[in-house]
């Protein structure tokens, strides 16, 4: 498999993971941390780090908004137990 195809598959899998997490708001971050060792906030930090490595200007709030599909404060108010 060439690098471009691998990158496209990885990106598609990541988008699918984000959509799944956004559709399953009943799954709390603490549950993800306990079961998988990472949560939505971890994904946000990894996304931000990747952006910084590429020289893309971004802050943590924007990275969380990308992962959560809405501003974190809104998600927290609607879904955090």
C-alpha positions, 0 to 999 in steps of 0.5 A, a space after each residue: 500500500 502506498 503512503 497516500 492510500 494509507 494516510 487516506 484510510 487512517 483519516 477515514 478511520 479517524 473521522 469514523 471514530 469521531 462520528 461514532 463518539 459524537 453520536 454516542 454522547 452517553 459514553 462519558 469520557 471517564 468511561 473511555 479513560 477507564 476502558 480504553 486509556 484515552 478520551 475525547 480530550 486526549 484526542 483533542 490534545 493529539 489533534 492539536 499536537 499534530 496541527 502544531 507539528 505542521 505549523 497550523 495555528 490552533 488552540 485547545 478550544 478549537 481542537 476540542 470543538 473539532 473532536 466534540 462536534 460543538 464547543 466543549 462548554 455546550 457538549 458539557 452542558 448537554 451531555 456530561 453527567 
